[in-house]
Amino acid sequence: MTDLFVAINVSLAILWADPGEKRPHDALVCGMPVEADSWADLMDDDMRLWLVGKVETQALYGERLQVIDHQGDWLKVCAVGQGTCRDKRGYPGWIPAVQVSSNSAYLAEQLTLPSITVIAPKTWVYRDSSAQHPILELSYQTRLPLLEESQSMMLPENQATCLFRLCMSDEPLASILVISNTTFLKPKDPPRQRRVFLHYI
């Protein structure tokens, strides 16, 4: 199982210290889709303090994970883009299996294609260029493979190919995303680090 890789298939996933049932409130982030904003906004101080020692880190849509164990409907994974001295493979934690995709095409392209990195607080992915059918909200620092030098991306869905469009609205391209590994904007790759989004925890 140490060679099995998957990708996050929800807008934001919590990596937990232990598998299994959580508080009723945590059902908002333990299924698919997740309701991370509602989960965060409806917690009081005591509910947030309860998370200390129970939440390891968070992972964004499309993020690559290495599966190292499983228990029932839960997977123990390492977030390979989040370096830590605890595990050389990446930051470890448990995640509901329903929140990941094992799409081999996406996982392969993730290693070889240039990538899009969202640099706006949030933006939407639409099914086509008409921008009439939103399918997913992406958060800051989400990275996805770029299929061509446009706004077409591959998503970690369970299909062989997934072509969608990222709507720019009235924002300039450079204010919403960065194209990595090309000469388009010439950005630097973001550092490998553990992500902690205080708004959610």
Protein Blocks (a to p, Z undefined) as FASTA:
>chain_A
ZZpccddfbfbdcddfbgcjddfklmmmmcccddfklmmmmpcfklmmmmgokambdcde
hiacddfbdehjbccdddfklgcfkbmnbccddddfklpcfbfklmmmmmmmccdddfbf
bdcddfblnopacfbdcdehiacddfbdcfbdcdfbfbfbdcddddekjacfklmbcceh
iaklopacddddddddfklZZ
